Amino acid sequence: MRINKYLALCGIASRRGCEKYVIDGKVKINGKKILSLSEDVNLENDTVTVDGIKVEPPKKTEYIMLNKPKGCLTTAKDDRGRKTVYDYLNSFNGKRLFPVGRLDYDSEGLLLFTNDGDLAYKLTHPKNEIPKTYSVKVEGEPTESELAKLRKGIEIEEGLITHKALIKKIEFKDGITKLQITIYEGKNREIRKMFEAINKEVVFLKRIAIGDLRLGGLGRGQSRHLSNEEIYYLKNL
């Protein structure tokens, strides 16, 4: 088994995240530092360590949904002492779970945690085009021509153009436009940058669904296990 897949199965991070551990020289197989992503792990005989700590695939996979509140980071710790998403997962302490994708500090909503590296890779890799839906509020009222640009794909950085998006205008009230937006990539701060490109500021951003998996009545800061039906659904997206 390739080293990045093995580390993902161990719950270290997604496959892409695990690749950085290898490249940074933090991974050893049988005491020998490896720097190549082509290295294979023998599940029967090899011992793998990350930063000197032995890692093994979990005997049981876990799947957790968190309704991430605004004002916390999608990271394990912060050198400035700010809250992180793990402050809201107290009931799951001691389990090596990593977030599936990210939500930025000022965003909220549906965030998954798991130690199933294969599922995390599937849900986050752009080639799979897994739909993620957001409730968004922006200052002012975008014109239909501006929304058409966002739906078609717009340049958010030099040479970086977003894929097509589904955008539904819900209402305009008190100088704020509420929309529902579905994207299929998940670039860093993608929706915020999309609206920056048409000179509109996002003042509220909440992920409400991944595919057909929705938050439902889960309150801010609350978390729960996924049902067997929800796990089956995600694995078969």
Protein Blocks (a to p, Z undefined) as FASTA:
>chain_A
ZZklmmmmnomacfklmmmmmmnopaceehiacfbfkbccdfklpccdeehiacdddfbd
cdddddddehiacdfbdfklpacfklmmmmmgoiacddehjddfkbgcjddddfbfklmm
mmmmmklopacddddddehjddfklmmmmmnopcfbghiacdddddddfbdcehiacddd
ddfkopahklmmmmmmnopacfbdcdfbehjbcfkjacehiacdddfklmmmmmmZZ
